[in-house]
Amino acid sequence: MLLLDEPLANIDPTARKTLRLELAKLHRDLAVTTIHATRNAADALALSDRLAVTGGGRVLQVGDPDELYHRPSSRAVAEALGPANFVPVGVVEVRDLGVVVETEGGHRVPVAGIGAFREGSRGLLVLRPETLSLVEAAMARGPGIPGRVALRVFEGARHLYEIEVGGREPVRVEVPSSGVIPIFRLGDRVRVEVSSDTVVLIPETAR
């Protein structure tokens, strides 16, 4: 068994990505059980076959890295594995295949899966910035949350937007800077489009 304790800490980002790939190759070629302790979400997701998120001296959730990233059981797990928006909502309708929730701004969003949620339950929508898309408010067709562009930052391969949606915090959206997707300006009215299969509803008090 190989034990690794923060092996990539204090390494510059470019070298870290290279060494991360080398570790993945070593794990593949040596076929040895490896326990890797890290506080870096990218390292944890890239190097794990099975991932455990811990907090407060206990294991919060264990499973496939893809499952934990896209289906966290609590806010603490979602935060540990990368950027996420947490939108307070209330359940206003229970359907056969899920629920409909309403945001503080009065906008309704369908969510797949019921779990323990019932009409009147409070919760948080977990929205990963890279799973969202933006369209002009007048062009919107699918489920989404209308809002106004409050900030746009160019980061080379992507644009990072902050959208005011009438709640306590803006919603962050990552959009590829491919030239195909239009660039929105400050003050533009837009709609944050979501899929009922990619948003996750967690209990409001779950940490």
Backbone as a ProteinNet text record, in pm:
[ID]
protein_1_A
[PRIMARY]
MLLLDEPLANIDPTARKTLRLELAKLHRDLAVTTIHATRNAADALALSDRLAVTGGGRVLQVGDPDELYHRPSSRAVAEALGPANFVPVGVVEVRDLGVVVETEGGHRVPVAGIGAFREGSRGLLVLRPETLSLVEAAMARGPGIPGRVALRVFEGARHLYEIEVGGREPVRVEVPSSGVIPIFRLGDRVRVEVSSDTVVLIPETAR
[TERTIARY]
85.3	0	88.8	50.6	124	42.6	103.1	37.8	96.5	13.7	57.3	-13.1	62.7	7.1	43.8	-51.3	-31.9	96	116.1	241.3	257.3	148.9	157.5	140.7	143.6	128.4	249.2	222.9	328.4	403.4	335.8	392.7	314.5	384	314.3	211.5	104.9	-7.8	31	125	162.1	231	327.9	397.6	302.4	206.5	110.6	29.1	-15.1	-92.3	-9	118.6	206.8	230.4	261	286.2	160	44.7	-81.1	-98.3	-63.8	-71.2	29.3	149	250.7	206.2	142.6	91.4	-17.2	-102	-207	-146.6	-40.7	26	93.2	157.8	220.7	118.5	7	-98.6	-147.7	-162	-206.1	-103.1	24.2	128.6	167	168.6	208.4	93.4	-28.9	-148.3	-140.2	-98.3	-87	-193.5	-252.6	-351.9	-286.8	-348.8	-291.5	-394.8	-355.5	-439.1	-374.2	-448.9	-395.7	-476.7	-412.2	-478.3	-447.6	-550.9	-531.9	-647.5	-620.1	-725.2	-754.7	-690.7	-709.7	-814.8	-922.9	-1034.4	-992.4	-911.9	-870.8	-787.8	-696.1	-616.1	-705.1	-797.8	-885.2	-969.3	-1025.5	-1112.3	-1032.9	-915.5	-837.5	-769.6	-734.4	-651.6	-727.5	-857.6	-933.6	-1017.2	-1016.3	-1115.8	-1234.3	-1204	-1306.1	-1265.3	-1361.6	-1331.2	-1410.6	-1342.8	-1408.9	-1385.1	-1490.8	-1480.6	-1500.2	-1405	-1413.1	-1427	-1479.3	-1494.1	-1531.9	-1472.3	-1504.1	-1470.9	-1371.2	-1329.5	-1415.6	-1502.3	-1586	-1597.9	-1631.2	-1651.6	-1791.2	-1797.3	-1924.8	-1992.9	-1913.7	-1970.1	-1858.8	-1890.6	-1795	-1858.8	-1779.4	-1833.6	-1744.7	-1800	-1730.9	-1709.7	-1590.8	-1565.2	-1670.7	-1716.1	-1818.1	-1948.4	-1982.9	-2106.3	-2099.9	-1987.1	-1975.6	-1972.9	-1911.5	-1903.9	-2041.2	-2115	-2244	-2361.4	-2345.9	-2455.2	-2408.4	-2359.2	-2316.7	-2435.7	-2409.2	-2517.6	-2536	-2437.9	-2445.2	-2364.5	-2381.9	-2307.5	-2157.5	-2119.1	-1978.2	-1910.1	-1977.1	-1920.3	-1909.1	-2012.9	-2011	-1897.8	-1881.8	-1777.6	-1638.3	-1620.8	-1489.3	-1441	-1532.7	-1495.9	-1500.1	-1507.7	-1500.4	-1606.6	-1598.7	-1692.9	-1837.4	-1927.5	-2070.4	-2152.3	-2270.7	-2369.6	-2466.4	-2506.1	-2604	-2721.7	-2833.3	-2949.3	-3059.6	-3097.5	-3205.1	-3338.6	-3410.4	-3538.8	-3637.1	-3762.8	-3866.4	-3937.8	-3974.9	-4047.1	-4193	-4241.5	-4378.7	-4466.5	-4402.9	-4481.9	-4403.3	-4471.6	-4411.2	-4471.1	-4382.1	-4425.5	-4379.5	-4424.6	-4387.2	-4236.2	-4169	-4025.9	-3938.9	-3994.9	-3914.2	-3999.4	-3942.6	-4011.9	-3990.3	-4071.9	-4053.2	-4023	-3915.9	-3877.6	-3889.8	-3901.4	-3911.8	-3799.3	-3730.8	-3620.5	-3674.4	-3583.3	-3622.6	-3676.1	-3632.2	-3681.1	-3813.4	-3869.7	-3999.8	-3993.6	-3875.7	-3860.2	-3864.4	-3931.2	-3951.7	-3860.4	-3805.5	-3710.6	-3746.9	-3759.5	-3783.3	-3653.8	-3664.6	-3548.5	-3585.7	-3501.6	-3527	-3499.7	-3577	-3556.4	-3630.3	-3689.3	-3769	-3693.4	-3643.1	-3574.3	-3669.6	-3621.7	-3703.3	-3778.9	-3776.6	-3838.1	-3987.9	-4060.5	-4205.1	-4244.2	-4369.7	-4415.8	-4397.7	-4334.3	-4305.7	-4165.8	-4093	-3956.5	-3865.8	-3764.8	-3663.3	-3537.1	-3465.5	-3343.7	-3252.8	-3143.1	-3048.1	-3029.4	-3041.5	-3005.2	-2854.4	-2790.3	-2647.6	-2629.9	-2568.7	-2550.8	-2402.2	-2341.8	-2201.9	-2192.9	-2102.6	-2096.6	-2078.8	-2001.3	-1974.4	-2088.5	-2188.7	-2303	-2416.6	-2400.8	-2504.4	-2474.7	-2575.2	-2557.4	-2639.9	-2602.7	-2670.7	-2733	-2854.1	-2919.2	-2985	-3010.9	-3086	-3222.1	-3268.3	-3394.4	-3509.1	-3510.3	-3619.9	-3612.9	-3494.4	-3475.4	-3490.6	-3513.6	-3517.4	-3632.7	-3605.3	-3707.8	-3723.2	-3609.9	-3615.8	-3621.1	-3606.7	-3606.6	-3489.8	-3512.3	-3403.4	-3443.7	-3347.4	-3365.2	-3327.3	-3421.6	-3388.3	-3308.1	-3225.1	-3145.5	-3076.6	-2981.4	-2909.9	-2760.1	-2682.5	-2537.4	-2479.3	-2412.2	-2352.2	-2200.1	-2141.5	-1995.9	-1958.2	-1853.9	-1797	-1645.9	-1580.5	-1434.6	-1386.1	-1288.1	-1230.4	-1111.6	-1113.8	-1007.7	-939.1	-935.2	-869.8	-964.2	-974.4	-1058.7	-1206.1	-1236.7	-1376	-1404.1	-1532.4	-1581.8	-1651.9	-1623.6	-1692	-1790	-1918.1	-2022.9	-2078.4	-2121.2	-2204.1	-2338.7	-2445.3	-2580.6	-2664.4	-2720.4	-2810.7	-2948.2	-2996.9	-3123.7	-3228.4	-3204.2	-3303	-3285.4	-3174.9	-3148.9	-3037.3	-2990.2	-2884.5	-2751.1	-2722.8	-2595.5	-2618.5	-2527.7	-2539.9	-2506.8	-2550.8	-2520.4	-2402.1	-2299.2	-2182.5	-2198.7	-2164.9	-2177.5	-2046.7	-1994.1	-1873.6	-1913.3	-1870.8	-1906.4	-1778.3	-1761.7	-1641.7	-1630.2	-1508.1	-1485.4	-1450.7	-1543.3	-1519.1	-1547.7	-1615.5	-1654	-1791.1	-1843.1	-1976.4	-2083.9	-2056.5	-2152.3	-2139.3	-2249.1	-2241	-2185.1	-2119.1	-2065.4	-2168.6	-2204.3	-2302	-2229.7	-2294.3	-2236.5	-2307.6	-2244.3	-2303.3	-2441.3	-2535.5	-2671.3	-2761.7	-2707.1	-2789.8	-2884.5	-3007.9	-3105.6	-3086	-3064.2	-3033.9	-3115.5	-3100.2	-3163	-3056.8	-3041	-2950	-3025.7	-2986.1	-3056.8	-2999.1	-3086.9	-3045.8	-3118	-3065.6	-3130.7	-3177.8	-3296.7	-3348.8	-3262.6	-3180.8	-3096.3	-2959.5	-2918.4	-2786.4	-2791.9	-2905.3	-2915.5	-2940.6	-2892.7	-2907.8	-2975.4	-3068.7	-3137.7	-3091.7	-3036.1	-2990.7	-3064.4	-3073.3	-3139.4	-3068.9	-3145.5	-3088.9	-2991.5	-3014.7	-2929.1	-2815.3	-2809.9	-2705.6	-2570.1	-2471.1	-2334.2	-2245.6
-119.5	0	124.3	223.1	348.7	458.9	530.3	638.6	771.2	863.2	993.2	1102.7	1191	1300	1432.3	1491.8	1620.6	1622.7	1525.6	1520.6	1635.6	1701.9	1809.3	1947.8	1955.9	2086	2175.6	2306.8	2407.5	2393.1	2341.9	2331.6	2424.9	2493.8	2589.1	2516.7	2586.2	2521.7	2439.5	2488.1	2414.5	2282.9	2289.1	2167.6	2071.3	2126.1	2042.8	1957.9	2019	1943.1	1831.8	1859.4	1758.7	1642.6	1675.8	1572.3	1493.3	1558.7	1488.1	1375.9	1404.7	1302.9	1191.5	1227.7	1126	1034	1090.6	1007.3	911.9	961.9	877	761.1	788.6	683.1	580.8	629.6	538.5	446.5	504.5	424.2	317.8	355.6	260.6	150.4	189.9	93.4	2.2	56.4	-23.1	-105.7	-63.4	-133.9	-160.1	-57.8	-71.6	15.2	-36.7	40	166	281.3	408.6	489.9	538.6	632	768.6	864.4	997.3	1099.6	1165.1	1269.5	1405.1	1482.7	1613.1	1706.2	1835.8	1936.9	2003.2	1955.8	2012.8	1932.7	1999.9	1930.5	1865.8	1936.1	1882	1755.4	1755.8	1636.1	1519.9	1547.9	1442.6	1379.6	1462.7	1411.9	1337.9	1390.5	1332.6	1201.2	1184.4	1070.9	962.3	975.5	880.8	784.9	658.3	562.4	561.8	587.2	597.7	712.4	796.9	922.4	934	979.9	1006.2	1151.6	1223.6	1361.9	1360.4	1421.4	1423.8	1566.9	1580.6	1712.9	1697.5	1778.2	1770.7	1636.5	1568.4	1440.4	1322.1	1339	1226.6	1222.9	1107	1089.8	1139.7	1234	1294.7	1219.9	1171.2	1098.9	1021	900.7	814.2	765.3	761.8	709.1	738.4	717.8	748.8	900	945.2	1090.4	1166.6	1111	1176.4	1189.9	1086.2	1089	1196.7	1203.6	1302.2	1443.7	1463.2	1597	1644.6	1558.2	1598.6	1573.9	1485.4	1454.3	1459.6	1575.7	1584.3	1571.3	1514.3	1495.4	1616.1	1707	1823	1938.1	2054.9	2172	2153.8	2093.3	2073.8	1988	1884.5	1798.1	1874.8	1948.2	2026.6	2129	2199.7	2301.7	2241.3	2120.9	2057.3	2018	1999.4	1946.3	2048.8	2177.4	2278	2384.7	2488.3	2599.4	2554.4	2614.1	2583.1	2701.2	2718.3	2815.4	2743.9	2811.7	2756.3	2852.8	2813	2900.2	2853.1	2933.8	2895	2883.6	2774.6	2751.6	2685.6	2686.9	2612.7	2522.1	2403.4	2309	2352.1	2374.7	2419.9	2314.6	2210.2	2106.5	1976.2	1866	1733.2	1659.9	1609.2	1537.2	1391.4	1310.6	1169.1	1150	1235.8	1218.6	1324.4	1400.2	1502.3	1607.6	1725.8	1835.2	1963.2	2062.9	2198.1	2287.4	2367.3	2456	2600.4	2690.5	2833.5	2907.6	2995.5	3073.4	3192.8	3263.4	3383.9	3491.3	3487.7	3584.5	3545.3	3431	3387.4	3306.5	3253.8	3177.4	3027.8	2952.1	2809.9	2724.9	2618.3	2529.8	2385	2296.7	2154.6	2084	1989.6	1911.8	1764.7	1683.2	1539.3	1475	1370.3	1299.9	1366.6	1287.1	1341.1	1333.8	1215.8	1199.7	1226.7	1302.6	1329.1	1460.4	1523.8	1655.5	1643.8	1729.7	1736.3	1882	1906	2043.4	2124.8	2240.4	2325.1	2307.8	2203.6	2182.5	2294.3	2328.9	2425.8	2351.1	2408.2	2343.5	2440.5	2386.8	2463.9	2394.2	2471.7	2420.1	2430.7	2321.3	2321.8	2330.4	2440	2463.8	2481.5	2386	2399.4	2501	2600.2	2706.7	2656	2548.8	2500.9	2419.4	2381.8	2308.2	2399.9	2530.6	2627.4	2692.4	2751.9	2828.1	2955.7	3052.4	3181.1	3206.1	3260.8	3303.4	3438.6	3511.4	3635.7	3604.5	3691.8	3667.1	3642.5	3716.5	3703.3	3573.7	3509	3387.2	3260.8	3271.8	3156.5	3063.4	2933.5	2834	2731.2	2682.5	2575.9	2627.8	2535	2576.5	2669.9	2767.3	2858.1	2964.6	3051.8	3159.3	3290.8	3383	3511.2	3600.2	3687	3777.3	3882.4	3951.1	4059.9	4040.3	4064.3	4049.3	4157.8	4116.1	4211.2	4216	4110.8	4105.3	4006.8	4042.7	3949.5	3958.2	3841.4	3835	3738.7	3783.3	3699.2	3622.6	3488.5	3405.7	3320	3370.3	3296.4	3197.5	3079	2975.6	2992.3	3084.9	3099.3	3242	3274	3395.6	3354	3424.3	3400.7	3514.8	3481.4	3580.5	3567.6	3681.6	3682	3741.2	3667	3706	3731.7	3851.8	3884.2	3826.1	3740.4	3670.7	3702.5	3806.2	3844.9	3776.1	3703.3	3637.6	3706.3	3637.9	3695.6	3701.2	3603	3595	3583.1	3640	3620.6	3477	3436.6	3304.2	3316.2	3236.1	3238	3135.4	3178.8	3093.7	3098.4	2981.4	2973.6	2939.5	3023.3	3004.5	2997.6	2894.4	2887	3008.2	3059.6	3174.6	3124.4	3051.5	2986.7	3076.7	3187.2	3274	3240	3121.6	3080.1	3136	3137.1	3185.8	3337.1	3410.8	3557.7	3604.2	3720.3	3780.6	3879.4	3862.2	3950.6	4063.1	4177.6	4295.3	4327	4410	4447.3	4507.4	4461.3	4511.4	4433.9	4346.1	4266.7	4177.4	4168.2	4077.1	3940.4	3840.3	3705.7	3603.6	3479.7	3369.4	3261.1	3222.3	3112.3	2982.3	2909.5	2786.7	2669.2	2586.1	2469.8	2347.1	2230.7	2104.5	2041.2	1986	1923.9	1806.3	1751.7	1637.2	1678.2	1803.8	1846.5	1927.4	1988.1	2058.8	1957.2	1989.4	1901.3	1979.4	1916.9	1978.5	1910.9	1989.4	1935.3	2006.9	1945.3	2012.5	2143.8	2243.4	2376.5	2374.3	2285.3	2281.3	2182	2106.9	2004.2	2066.5	2026.7	2074.7	1959.5
0	0	0	-79	-88.5	-20.3	73.4	145.4	99.3	53.7	4.9	84.4	146.1	225.2	158.8	88.8	20.3	-65	-154.3	-231.5	-330.5	-368.8	-468.5	-407.7	-275.1	-209.6	-239.2	-244.3	-263.5	-395.9	-497.3	-631.7	-723.1	-814.9	-900.9	-987.5	-1032.4	-1100.7	-1223.2	-1305.4	-1426.6	-1392	-1300.9	-1259.6	-1189.5	-1115.4	-1042	-1138.9	-1250.3	-1348.8	-1409.7	-1438.9	-1497.3	-1400.7	-1276.4	-1176.5	-1143.4	-1153.4	-1130.5	-1232.7	-1358.7	-1463.4	-1439	-1392.9	-1365.1	-1251.6	-1149.1	-1040.3	-1089.1	-1176.6	-1233.1	-1312.4	-1388.6	-1465.7	-1373.8	-1266.6	-1171.3	-1107.6	-1069.6	-1008.8	-1106	-1233.9	-1335.7	-1357.8	-1369.5	-1404.7	-1288.4	-1165.1	-1050.1	-994.3	-1019.3	-970.7	-820.7	-746.4	-602.1	-534.9	-429.6	-355.3	-297.6	-323.3	-281.4	-204.4	-89.3	-13.4	-24.8	-81.6	-110.8	-31.6	64.4	143	80	51.7	-10.8	22.7	21.2	35.9	-97.5	-205.1	-338.4	-413.9	-454.5	-519.2	-650.8	-731.8	-860.7	-843.5	-746.2	-719.3	-677.4	-587.1	-535.3	-646.3	-732.4	-838.8	-946.2	-980.9	-1090.3	-1053	-927.3	-886.8	-812.3	-800.1	-718	-801.1	-759.6	-807	-711.4	-585.7	-482.3	-391.6	-360.2	-292.7	-163.1	-58.6	69	107.1	136.8	184.3	335.3	407.2	552.8	603.3	720.8	782.4	928.4	1014.7	1156.7	1218.9	1163.5	1219.9	1180.8	1079.9	1035.8	885	831.7	688.4	651.4	558.6	519.9	406	310.9	196.8	127.6	82.6	13.1	-115.3	-225	-349.6	-467.6	-585.3	-708.7	-717.7	-764	-771.2	-850.6	-963	-1044	-966.3	-891	-811.7	-704.3	-632.1	-525.9	-580.6	-696	-754.3	-798.9	-869	-925.2	-830.8	-731.4	-639.9	-494.8	-449.7	-309.6	-216.6	-98.6	-2.2	88.4	88.3	177	118.4	177.1	131.3	153.5	265.1	295.3	189.2	141.8	38	-93.2	-128.9	-253.4	-252	-140.2	-129	-134.8	-81.1	-78.1	-217.2	-311.3	-442.4	-554.6	-520.9	-626.2	-614.5	-700.2	-695.1	-716.9	-642.1	-657.4	-609.4	-670	-623.6	-529.8	-423.2	-329.9	-323.7	-384	-397.7	-302.3	-201.8	-110.6	-185.3	-159.4	-227.2	-130.8	-171.6	-102.3	-199.9	-156.2	-242.4	-252.2	-375.5	-394.5	-462.3	-515.6	-582.9	-584.7	-556.1	-563.3	-682.5	-770.2	-888.6	-880.9	-978.1	-978.3	-990.8	-1069.3	-1096.2	-1030	-936.5	-871.8	-804.3	-789	-723.6	-803.1	-773.5	-826.4	-707.7	-721.7	-612	-657.2	-558.9	-588.2	-517.1	-590.8	-535.1	-456.6	-389.9	-315.6	-408.1	-535.7	-633.2	-696.1	-654.4	-705.6	-834	-870.1	-993.3	-963.2	-1049.5	-1025.3	-1113.7	-1052	-1119.8	-1086.7	-1187.9	-1161.2	-1122.9	-1030.3	-985.3	-987.4	-1050.5	-1056.9	-920.9	-887.5	-761.4	-647.7	-559.8	-450.1	-318	-284.1	-156.5	-41.6	58.2	176.7	166	49.2	34.8	9.9	76.7	62	38.8	2.8	-19.5	108.8	94.3	208.9	264	220.1	267.2	218.1	299.7	259.8	219.2	123.2	77.7	4.9	-46.8	-126.5	-260.2	-366.6	-498.2	-512.7	-551.4	-579.3	-730.4	-775.7	-919.3	-947.2	-1018.8	-1057.6	-1171.3	-1161.9	-1263.4	-1406	-1425.6	-1561.7	-1621.9	-1540.3	-1592.8	-1637.1	-1611.3	-1645	-1779.5	-1839.4	-1963.5	-1954.9	-2037.7	-2040.1	-2175.9	-2176.1	-2299.4	-2273.1	-2378.8	-2364	-2303.8	-2216.8	-2147.4	-2245.2	-2356.6	-2453.2	-2532.1	-2533.8	-2613.1	-2530.8	-2400.6	-2311.7	-2345.4	-2339	-2368.4	-2256.8	-2201.5	-2102.3	-1960.4	-1861.6	-1721.1	-1692.7	-1606.8	-1576.1	-1477.2	-1447.4	-1350.9	-1418.1	-1435.8	-1498.8	-1405	-1465.4	-1384.5	-1469.7	-1408.1	-1474	-1454.9	-1562	-1554.1	-1465.1	-1356.5	-1262.9	-1276.1	-1334.9	-1347.5	-1457.5	-1533.7	-1631.7	-1624.7	-1611.9	-1604.8	-1712.9	-1793.2	-1898.2	-1840.2	-1852.4	-1796.6	-1903.1	-2026.6	-2133.5	-2199.8	-2145.1	-2203.9	-2169.9	-2081.5	-2039.2	-1993.4	-1988.2	-1924.6	-1795.7	-1688.1	-1562	-1538.1	-1525.9	-1503.5	-1362.6	-1307.1	-1188.1	-1226.6	-1197	-1236.3	-1111.9	-1101.3	-991.1	-1022.1	-932.2	-957.2	-851	-770.3	-670.1	-536.8	-518.4	-391.1	-315.2	-211.2	-127.6	-200.6	-284.4	-353.8	-504.3	-585.4	-730.4	-768.3	-884.8	-938.1	-1034.2	-1012.5	-1099.2	-1211.6	-1332.6	-1451	-1528.6	-1566.7	-1648.5	-1791.8	-1886.6	-2027.2	-2109.6	-2193.7	-2277.4	-2369.1	-2386.3	-2475.1	-2614.2	-2674.1	-2802.6	-2921.8	-2899.5	-3010	-3066.1	-3030.8	-3077.6	-2986.7	-2856.8	-2758.1	-2746	-2750.5	-2741.8	-2608.7	-2611.1	-2489.7	-2435.8	-2309.6	-2247.1	-2173.5	-2167.1	-2103.6	-1972.7	-1892.7	-1764.8	-1784.7	-1706.3	-1713.9	-1806.8	-1891	-1983.1	-1904.6	-1954.8	-1895.6	-1957.6	-1874.9	-1923.3	-1845.2	-1885.7	-1812.9	-1790.6	-1667.2	-1634.9	-1658.7	-1761.6	-1796.9	-1719.9	-1667.4	-1589.4	-1643.2	-1609.8	-1641.9	-1512.5	-1512.7	-1390.9	-1347.1	-1438.7	-1406.2	-1352.3	-1372.2	-1326.5	-1197.7	-1164.8	-1037	-925.8	-808.1	-692.1	-580.2	-512.6	-400	-272.8	-179.9	-51.7	60.1	177.3	291.5	325.4	362.7	389.8	506	603.8	722.2	710.1	598.9	586	562.6	642.7	626.6	579.5
[MASK]
+++++++++++++++++++++++++++++++++++++++++++++++++++++++++++++++++++++++++++++++++++++++++++++++++++++++++++++++++++++++++++++++++++++++++++++++++++++++++++++++++++++++++++++++++++++++++++++++++++++++++++++++

